[in-house]
Amino acid sequence: MLDQAFLTINHWMTGSLGPALVGSFLWGMVSVLFSPCHLASIPLIIAYVGGQQKNP
């Protein structure tokens, strides 16, 4: 079942622009969910961006 989901997303990414954008977004979400290194960096990125000063 998981193999079929990966193949479907891959097929979307090789299609036209609309499905390719959706497929790329979903593939990115899948990679974050299955990679503990990426998952651990999300709070660090949010803290870094949240700590930036705004230019007047």
LUMGU-500271 format. One record per residue: residue number from 1; residue in three letters; x, y, z of N, C-alpha, C, O in turn. Coordinates in nm, 3 decimals. Example, Ala and Ser with C-alpha at 12.3 -4.5 7.8 and 13.67 -1.06 7.14 Angstrom:
// residues 2
+-------+--------+---------+---------+---------+---------+---------+---------+---------+---------+---------+---------+---------+---------+
| kolpa | lodren |    n.c1 |    n.c2 |    n.c3 |   ca.c1 |   ca.c2 |   ca.c3 |    c.c1 |    c.c2 |    c.c3 |    o.c1 |    o.c2 |    o.c3 |
+-------+--------+---------+---------+---------+---------+---------+---------+---------+---------+---------+---------+---------+---------+
|     1 |    ALA |   1.319 |  -0.569 |   0.780 |   1.230 |  -0.450 |   0.780 |   1.320 |  -0.330 |   0.780 |   1.424 |  -0.332 |   0.846 |
|     2 |    SER |   1.285 |  -0.225 |   0.708 |   1.367 |  -0.106 |   0.714 |   1.290 |   0.003 |   0.787 |   1.341 |   0.114 |   0.804 |
+-------+--------+---------+---------+---------+---------+---------+---------+---------+---------+---------+---------+---------+---------+
// end
This chain:
// residues 56
+-------+--------+---------+---------+---------+---------+---------+---------+---------+---------+---------+---------+---------+---------+
| kolpa | lodren |    n.c1 |    n.c2 |    n.c3 |   ca.c1 |   ca.c2 |   ca.c3 |    c.c1 |    c.c2 |    c.c3 |    o.c1 |    o.c2 |    o.c3 |
+-------+--------+---------+---------+---------+---------+---------+---------+---------+---------+---------+---------+---------+---------+
|     1 |    MET |   0.082 |  -0.119 |   0.000 |   0.000 |   0.000 |   0.000 |   0.087 |   0.125 |   0.000 |   0.058 |   0.219 |  -0.074 |
|     2 |    LEU |   0.190 |   0.128 |   0.079 |   0.278 |   0.244 |   0.086 |   0.355 |   0.261 |  -0.044 |   0.381 |   0.373 |  -0.088 |
|     3 |    ASP |   0.392 |   0.148 |  -0.105 |   0.461 |   0.155 |  -0.235 |   0.373 |   0.220 |  -0.340 |   0.420 |   0.299 |  -0.422 |
|     4 |    GLN |   0.245 |   0.187 |  -0.338 |   0.152 |   0.244 |  -0.435 |   0.138 |   0.395 |  -0.413 |   0.128 |   0.471 |  -0.510 |
|     5 |    ALA |   0.138 |   0.440 |  -0.288 |   0.130 |   0.583 |  -0.260 |   0.254 |   0.655 |  -0.313 |   0.242 |   0.762 |  -0.373 |
|     6 |    PHE |   0.372 |   0.597 |  -0.292 |   0.494 |   0.657 |  -0.344 |   0.493 |   0.664 |  -0.497 |   0.535 |   0.764 |  -0.555 |
|     7 |    LEU |   0.444 |   0.558 |  -0.561 |   0.437 |   0.558 |  -0.707 |   0.337 |   0.661 |  -0.759 |   0.361 |   0.724 |  -0.862 |
|     8 |    THR |   0.226 |   0.677 |  -0.689 |   0.127 |   0.777 |  -0.730 |   0.182 |   0.917 |  -0.719 |   0.166 |   0.997 |  -0.811 |
|     9 |    ILE |   0.247 |   0.949 |  -0.609 |   0.307 |   1.082 |  -0.591 |   0.416 |   1.104 |  -0.696 |   0.426 |   1.214 |  -0.751 |
|    10 |    ASN |   0.496 |   1.003 |  -0.724 |   0.599 |   1.015 |  -0.826 |   0.537 |   1.041 |  -0.964 |   0.591 |   1.119 |  -1.043 |
|    11 |    HIS |   0.425 |   0.976 |  -0.992 |   0.357 |   0.997 |  -1.120 |   0.305 |   1.141 |  -1.128 |   0.312 |   1.202 |  -1.235 |
|    12 |    TRP |   0.253 |   1.195 |  -1.019 |   0.207 |   1.334 |  -1.018 |   0.321 |   1.431 |  -1.046 |   0.305 |   1.531 |  -1.116 |
|    13 |    MET |   0.438 |   1.400 |  -0.989 |   0.553 |   1.490 |  -1.004 |   0.605 |   1.493 |  -1.147 |   0.670 |   1.591 |  -1.186 |
|    14 |    THR |   0.580 |   1.390 |  -1.225 |   0.628 |   1.388 |  -1.363 |   0.522 |   1.433 |  -1.462 |   0.545 |   1.431 |  -1.583 |
|    15 |    GLY |   0.406 |   1.474 |  -1.412 |   0.296 |   1.517 |  -1.499 |   0.303 |   1.666 |  -1.529 |   0.412 |   1.724 |  -1.534 |
|    16 |    SER |   0.188 |   1.727 |  -1.547 |   0.181 |   1.869 |  -1.576 |   0.211 |   1.952 |  -1.451 |   0.235 |   1.896 |  -1.344 |
|    17 |    LEU |   0.209 |   2.083 |  -1.465 |   0.254 |   2.172 |  -1.357 |   0.171 |   2.160 |  -1.230 |   0.228 |   2.151 |  -1.121 |
|    18 |    GLY |   0.039 |   2.161 |  -1.240 |  -0.047 |   2.155 |  -1.121 |  -0.024 |   2.030 |  -1.038 |   0.006 |   2.039 |  -0.919 |
|    19 |    PRO |  -0.039 |   1.912 |  -1.100 |  -0.013 |   1.791 |  -1.023 |   0.132 |   1.779 |  -0.976 |   0.160 |   1.719 |  -0.873 |
|    20 |    ALA |   0.225 |   1.837 |  -1.053 |   0.366 |   1.831 |  -1.012 |   0.388 |   1.912 |  -0.884 |   0.464 |   1.870 |  -0.797 |
|    21 |    LEU |   0.322 |   2.027 |  -0.873 |   0.334 |   2.107 |  -0.751 |   0.275 |   2.035 |  -0.631 |   0.334 |   2.034 |  -0.522 |
|    22 |    VAL |   0.159 |   1.974 |  -0.650 |   0.096 |   1.898 |  -0.542 |   0.182 |   1.778 |  -0.505 |   0.201 |   1.749 |  -0.386 |
|    23 |    GLY |   0.232 |   1.708 |  -0.605 |   0.317 |   1.591 |  -0.579 |   0.446 |   1.628 |  -0.508 |   0.490 |   1.556 |  -0.419 |
|    24 |    SER |   0.505 |   1.739 |  -0.547 |   0.629 |   1.783 |  -0.481 |   0.604 |   1.820 |  -0.336 |   0.684 |   1.787 |  -0.248 |
|    25 |    PHE |   0.492 |   1.888 |  -0.311 |   0.458 |   1.923 |  -0.173 |   0.435 |   1.798 |  -0.089 |   0.486 |   1.787 |   0.022 |
|    26 |    LEU |   0.359 |   1.703 |  -0.143 |   0.333 |   1.579 |  -0.069 |   0.460 |   1.498 |  -0.047 |   0.480 |   1.441 |   0.060 |
|    27 |    TRP |   0.546 |   1.495 |  -0.148 |   0.672 |   1.422 |  -0.134 |   0.757 |   1.485 |  -0.024 |   0.823 |   1.414 |   0.052 |
|    28 |    GLY |   0.757 |   1.618 |  -0.017 |   0.830 |   1.687 |   0.090 |   0.774 |   1.655 |   0.228 |   0.850 |   1.636 |   0.323 |
|    29 |    MET |   0.642 |   1.648 |   0.238 |   0.580 |   1.614 |   0.366 |   0.613 |   1.470 |   0.407 |   0.639 |   1.443 |   0.524 |
|    30 |    VAL |   0.612 |   1.380 |   0.310 |   0.646 |   1.240 |   0.338 |   0.792 |   1.230 |   0.384 |   0.822 |   1.155 |   0.477 |
|    31 |    SER |   0.880 |   1.305 |   0.320 |   1.022 |   1.297 |   0.358 |   1.044 |   1.351 |   0.499 |   1.130 |   1.300 |   0.571 |
|    32 |    VAL |   0.968 |   1.453 |   0.538 |   0.981 |   1.507 |   0.674 |   0.927 |   1.406 |   0.775 |   0.986 |   1.388 |   0.882 |
|    33 |    LEU |   0.817 |   1.341 |   0.743 |   0.757 |   1.246 |   0.837 |   0.844 |   1.124 |   0.861 |   0.844 |   1.070 |   0.972 |
|    34 |    PHE |   0.918 |   1.080 |   0.760 |   0.998 |   0.959 |   0.774 |   1.145 |   0.985 |   0.804 |   1.223 |   0.891 |   0.812 |
|    35 |    SER |   1.184 |   1.109 |   0.822 |   1.323 |   1.141 |   0.852 |   1.332 |   1.212 |   0.986 |   1.289 |   1.326 |   0.998 |
|    36 |    PRO |   1.386 |   1.147 |   1.087 |   1.395 |   1.212 |   1.218 |   1.487 |   1.334 |   1.219 |   1.470 |   1.423 |   1.302 |
|    37 |    CYS |   1.582 |   1.339 |   1.128 |   1.671 |   1.455 |   1.122 |   1.594 |   1.580 |   1.080 |   1.613 |   1.688 |   1.137 |
|    38 |    HIS |   1.506 |   1.566 |   0.981 |   1.426 |   1.679 |   0.936 |   1.325 |   1.718 |   1.042 |   1.302 |   1.837 |   1.065 |
|    39 |    LEU |   1.266 |   1.621 |   1.104 |   1.163 |   1.646 |   1.204 |   1.219 |   1.724 |   1.322 |   1.151 |   1.811 |   1.376 |
|    40 |    ALA |   1.341 |   1.694 |   1.361 |   1.402 |   1.764 |   1.474 |   1.442 |   1.907 |   1.439 |   1.456 |   1.990 |   1.528 |
|    41 |    SER |   1.461 |   1.937 |   1.311 |   1.504 |   2.071 |   1.273 |   1.388 |   2.169 |   1.262 |   1.412 |   2.289 |   1.257 |
|    42 |    ILE |   1.264 |   2.124 |   1.258 |   1.150 |   2.214 |   1.243 |   1.141 |   2.315 |   1.358 |   1.126 |   2.434 |   1.331 |
|    43 |    PRO |   1.149 |   2.273 |   1.485 |   1.145 |   2.373 |   1.593 |   1.265 |   2.469 |   1.588 |   1.251 |   2.586 |   1.624 |
|    44 |    LEU |   1.380 |   2.422 |   1.544 |   1.496 |   2.511 |   1.533 |   1.473 |   2.618 |   1.427 |   1.507 |   2.735 |   1.449 |
|    45 |    ILE |   1.418 |   2.581 |   1.315 |   1.391 |   2.677 |   1.208 |   1.286 |   2.778 |   1.253 |   1.301 |   2.898 |   1.228 |
|    46 |    ILE |   1.181 |   2.732 |   1.318 |   1.077 |   2.823 |   1.366 |   1.133 |   2.920 |   1.470 |   1.100 |   3.038 |   1.467 |
|    47 |    ALA |   1.217 |   2.871 |   1.560 |   1.277 |   2.958 |   1.661 |   1.371 |   3.060 |   1.597 |   1.375 |   3.175 |   1.640 |
|    48 |    TYR |   1.445 |   3.018 |   1.497 |   1.537 |   3.111 |   1.429 |   1.460 |   3.220 |   1.356 |   1.494 |   3.338 |   1.368 |
|    49 |    VAL |   1.359 |   3.182 |   1.281 |   1.280 |   3.279 |   1.206 |   1.202 |   3.369 |   1.302 |   1.190 |   3.489 |   1.278 |
|    50 |    GLY |   1.149 |   3.313 |   1.408 |   1.074 |   3.391 |   1.505 |   1.161 |   3.489 |   1.582 |   1.110 |   3.590 |   1.633 |
|    51 |    GLY |   1.289 |   3.462 |   1.593 |   1.380 |   3.550 |   1.667 |   1.439 |   3.662 |   1.584 |   1.513 |   3.744 |   1.638 |
|    52 |    GLN |   1.409 |   3.667 |   1.454 |   1.462 |   3.771 |   1.367 |   1.393 |   3.904 |   1.396 |   1.274 |   3.908 |   1.426 |
|    53 |    GLN |   1.469 |   4.011 |   1.385 |   1.413 |   4.145 |   1.402 |   1.354 |   4.193 |   1.270 |   1.406 |   4.163 |   1.163 |
|    54 |    LYS |   1.245 |   4.267 |   1.279 |   1.183 |   4.321 |   1.159 |   1.249 |   4.454 |   1.125 |   1.278 |   4.535 |   1.214 |
|    55 |    ASN |   1.273 |   4.475 |   0.994 |   1.328 |   4.602 |   0.950 |   1.218 |   4.707 |   0.944 |   1.109 |   4.679 |   0.895 |
|    56 |    PRO |   1.246 |   4.829 |   0.993 |   1.141 |   4.934 |   0.992 |   1.116 |   4.988 |   0.854 |   1.031 |   5.075 |   0.837 |
+-------+--------+---------+---------+---------+---------+---------+---------+---------+---------+---------+---------+---------+---------+
// end
